Amino acid sequence: MDRKNFIKTTVLSAFGISVFGSVKAGNSKQFIGDCNTTNDILGPYYLPNAPISDNLIQDKHTGTPITVKGIVCQPDCSTPIKNVMIETWQCDSKAEYDEKTFDLRGRQYTNENGEYAFKTVIPGKYLNGSRYRPAHIHFRVTAPGYKELISQIYFKGDPHIDDDPWASTENADLRVLNIFPDDVNSNLTVEFNIYLANA
């Protein structure tokens, strides 16, 4: 299925609750949060079994390099989860997906502190009918005992967010993220903390 037809025919499936929220005590005396990260569409270009890698940039890639990093936490909104598999994929700066060689695709597992990080480039934008989809990166996050998360992140200031049926929903608000210089060399970083729901 080509990208245009997929976008036109896909039913909006973004649902869930905000990335940040409150915490309350449940009947079991454990804390229960409402900080679950919201879902988004899978898209037509997911490929399983991407290579284990925290650097998706190859010499051929043009575009602005960024680091995406964060922590994956339990539903209490604070306890990190180790060994969570995070799969990411995206188009290149020219808005093309590679469906043959795992270009700009990778997976990794969170460390003992629930942390992950990978290097990539800011994705390009492609037409969805007569409108452009905003730049975005896809995520699939899985761990035993937790609900699978399929989601996307977007970037603040992108003028195409308001016209996009997925990025413009209230459920996506807290997945529209800042790009900021993270060190003395002004290397650009995006921070995306992920909160999983119990299965």
KEDRENVEX-674019 format. One record per residue (C-alpha): x, y, z. Coordinates in nm, 3 decimals. Example, Ala and Ser with C-alpha at 12.3 -4.5 7.8 and 13.67 -1.06 7.14 Angstrom:
! KEDRENVEX-674019
+---------+---------+---------+
:      px :      py :      pz :
+---------+---------+---------+
:   1.230 :  -0.450 :   0.780 :
:   1.367 :  -0.106 :   0.714 :
+---------+---------+---------+
//
This chain:
! KEDRENVEX-674019
+---------+---------+---------+
:      px :      py :      pz :
+---------+---------+---------+
:   0.000 :   0.000 :   0.000 :
:   0.146 :   0.338 :  -0.088 :
:   0.179 :   0.611 :   0.170 :
:  -0.085 :   0.843 :   0.025 :
:  -0.355 :   0.577 :   0.011 :
:  -0.268 :   0.455 :   0.358 :
:  -0.296 :   0.801 :   0.507 :
:  -0.625 :   0.867 :   0.331 :
:  -0.786 :   0.544 :   0.443 :
:  -0.645 :   0.499 :   0.792 :
:  -0.889 :   0.568 :   1.073 :
:  -0.750 :   0.792 :   1.343 :
:  -0.638 :   0.563 :   1.621 :
:  -0.461 :   0.802 :   1.855 :
:  -0.603 :   0.744 :   2.200 :
:  -0.499 :   0.736 :   2.562 :
:  -0.423 :   0.995 :   2.822 :
:  -0.162 :   1.256 :   2.879 :
:   0.211 :   1.197 :   2.918 :
:   0.201 :   1.375 :   3.251 :
:  -0.065 :   1.338 :   3.517 :
:  -0.151 :   1.275 :   3.877 :
:  -0.081 :   0.976 :   4.096 :
:  -0.323 :   0.814 :   4.343 :
:  -0.310 :   0.518 :   4.580 :
:  -0.496 :   0.210 :   4.461 :
:  -0.668 :  -0.061 :   4.665 :
:  -0.348 :  -0.266 :   4.675 :
:  -0.165 :   0.030 :   4.835 :
:   0.041 :   0.066 :   4.520 :
:   0.044 :   0.398 :   4.346 :
:  -0.148 :   0.429 :   4.022 :
:  -0.074 :   0.710 :   3.777 :
:  -0.254 :   0.856 :   3.478 :
:   0.066 :   0.941 :   3.295 :
:   0.045 :   0.671 :   3.026 :
:   0.200 :   0.782 :   2.699 :
:  -0.060 :   0.806 :   2.424 :
:  -0.077 :   0.593 :   2.112 :
:  -0.062 :   0.696 :   1.747 :
:  -0.094 :   0.519 :   1.412 :
:   0.154 :   0.248 :   1.316 :
:   0.185 :   0.366 :   0.957 :
:   0.253 :   0.146 :   0.653 :
:   0.632 :   0.124 :   0.681 :
:   0.701 :  -0.073 :   0.997 :
:   0.951 :  -0.358 :   0.953 :
:   1.019 :  -0.611 :   1.232 :
:   1.363 :  -0.727 :   1.340 :
:   1.550 :  -0.403 :   1.281 :
:   1.917 :  -0.422 :   1.385 :
:   2.021 :  -0.342 :   1.740 :
:   2.166 :   0.008 :   1.711 :
:   2.174 :   0.340 :   1.891 :
:   2.309 :   0.526 :   1.587 :
:   2.077 :   0.538 :   1.286 :
:   2.290 :   0.788 :   1.093 :
:   2.495 :   0.670 :   0.797 :
:   2.745 :   0.869 :   0.589 :
:   2.490 :   0.915 :   0.310 :
:   2.240 :   1.094 :   0.531 :
:   2.193 :   1.464 :   0.494 :
:   1.987 :   1.669 :   0.734 :
:   2.024 :   1.791 :   1.090 :
:   2.156 :   1.534 :   1.339 :
:   1.971 :   1.496 :   1.669 :
:   1.981 :   1.268 :   1.970 :
:   1.652 :   1.130 :   2.100 :
:   1.666 :   1.011 :   2.459 :
:   1.447 :   0.940 :   2.758 :
:   1.343 :   0.704 :   3.035 :
:   1.073 :   0.436 :   3.026 :
:   0.871 :   0.421 :   3.347 :
:   0.603 :   0.211 :   3.514 :
:   0.242 :   0.335 :   3.556 :
:   0.340 :   0.498 :   3.889 :
:   0.503 :   0.760 :   3.663 :
:   0.845 :   0.737 :   3.826 :
:   0.984 :   0.382 :   3.856 :
:   1.211 :   0.301 :   3.559 :
:   1.174 :  -0.022 :   3.363 :
:   1.483 :  -0.205 :   3.240 :
:   1.508 :  -0.426 :   2.931 :
:   1.221 :  -0.258 :   2.747 :
:   1.252 :  -0.303 :   2.371 :
:   1.225 :   0.024 :   2.180 :
:   1.192 :   0.010 :   1.803 :
:   1.218 :   0.331 :   1.600 :
:   1.181 :   0.410 :   1.232 :
:   1.142 :   0.720 :   1.018 :
:   1.189 :   0.871 :   0.676 :
:   1.510 :   1.049 :   0.581 :
:   1.549 :   1.425 :   0.539 :
:   1.415 :   1.391 :   0.184 :
:   1.096 :   1.228 :   0.317 :
:   1.175 :   0.879 :   0.185 :
:   1.135 :   0.555 :   0.382 :
:   1.376 :   0.272 :   0.312 :
:   1.176 :  -0.051 :   0.300 :
:   1.462 :  -0.281 :   0.200 :
:   1.771 :  -0.226 :   0.416 :
:   1.660 :  -0.101 :   0.759 :
:   1.794 :   0.245 :   0.682 :
:   1.700 :   0.484 :   0.966 :
:   1.554 :   0.194 :   1.161 :
:   1.680 :   0.043 :   1.481 :
:   1.594 :  -0.118 :   1.812 :
:   1.750 :  -0.122 :   2.154 :
:   1.676 :  -0.216 :   2.514 :
:   1.659 :   0.020 :   2.808 :
:   1.943 :  -0.005 :   3.060 :
:   1.922 :  -0.072 :   3.434 :
:   1.790 :   0.282 :   3.487 :
:   1.524 :   0.256 :   3.217 :
:   1.720 :   0.486 :   2.987 :
:   1.749 :   0.479 :   2.610 :
:   1.909 :   0.709 :   2.352 :
:   1.975 :   0.705 :   1.979 :
:   2.122 :   0.932 :   1.715 :
:   1.929 :   1.015 :   1.400 :
:   1.841 :   1.307 :   1.172 :
:   1.534 :   1.530 :   1.169 :
:   1.289 :   1.358 :   0.932 :
:   1.158 :   1.522 :   0.618 :
:   0.793 :   1.586 :   0.533 :
:   0.576 :   1.423 :   0.270 :
:   0.238 :   1.505 :   0.122 :
:  -0.078 :   1.361 :   0.274 :
:  -0.319 :   1.447 :  -0.005 :
:  -0.273 :   1.821 :  -0.047 :
:  -0.116 :   1.873 :   0.296 :
:   0.219 :   1.779 :   0.442 :
:   0.254 :   1.547 :   0.737 :
:   0.469 :   1.712 :   1.004 :
:   0.812 :   1.564 :   1.071 :
:   0.776 :   1.261 :   1.296 :
:   0.954 :   0.955 :   1.435 :
:   0.774 :   0.625 :   1.496 :
:   0.806 :   0.421 :   1.815 :
:   0.704 :   0.068 :   1.910 :
:   0.770 :  -0.008 :   2.277 :
:   0.723 :  -0.355 :   2.427 :
:   0.796 :  -0.518 :   2.763 :
:   0.652 :  -0.825 :   2.940 :
:   0.367 :  -0.727 :   3.172 :
:   0.294 :  -0.397 :   2.997 :
:   0.068 :  -0.291 :   2.712 :
:   0.240 :  -0.250 :   2.378 :
:   0.284 :   0.116 :   2.285 :
:   0.277 :   0.229 :   1.924 :
:   0.332 :   0.601 :   1.899 :
:   0.500 :   0.893 :   1.723 :
:   0.679 :   1.207 :   1.831 :
:   0.654 :   1.546 :   1.660 :
:   0.849 :   1.870 :   1.697 :
:   0.737 :   2.202 :   1.838 :
:   0.722 :   2.486 :   1.590 :
:   0.641 :   2.258 :   1.296 :
:   0.386 :   2.458 :   1.094 :
:   0.217 :   2.141 :   0.961 :
:   0.103 :   2.008 :   1.299 :
:  -0.225 :   2.201 :   1.306 :
:  -0.338 :   2.053 :   0.974 :
:  -0.242 :   1.694 :   1.055 :
:  -0.525 :   1.467 :   1.179 :
:  -0.291 :   1.277 :   1.414 :
:  -0.045 :   1.537 :   1.541 :
:  -0.316 :   1.797 :   1.605 :
:  -0.524 :   1.587 :   1.846 :
:  -0.529 :   1.667 :   2.215 :
:  -0.384 :   1.321 :   2.283 :
:  -0.070 :   1.414 :   2.090 :
:  -0.003 :   1.744 :   2.270 :
:   0.260 :   1.602 :   2.503 :
:   0.433 :   1.417 :   2.221 :
:   0.506 :   1.745 :   2.042 :
:   0.856 :   1.802 :   2.174 :
:   1.123 :   2.068 :   2.192 :
:   1.456 :   2.031 :   2.017 :
:   1.723 :   2.187 :   2.239 :
:   2.104 :   2.222 :   2.254 :
:   2.210 :   1.975 :   2.522 :
:   2.579 :   2.043 :   2.570 :
:   2.856 :   2.298 :   2.522 :
:   2.886 :   2.196 :   2.156 :
:   2.517 :   2.272 :   2.095 :
:   2.439 :   1.915 :   1.992 :
:   2.062 :   1.900 :   1.943 :
:   1.852 :   1.671 :   2.163 :
:   1.489 :   1.567 :   2.198 :
:   1.373 :   1.419 :   2.528 :
:   1.086 :   1.170 :   2.513 :
:   1.005 :   0.998 :   2.843 :
:   0.771 :   0.703 :   2.800 :
:   0.514 :   0.584 :   3.053 :
:   0.374 :   0.235 :   2.996 :
:   0.040 :   0.093 :   3.109 :
:   0.006 :  -0.244 :   3.278 :
:  -0.111 :  -0.526 :   3.055 :
+---------+---------+---------+
//
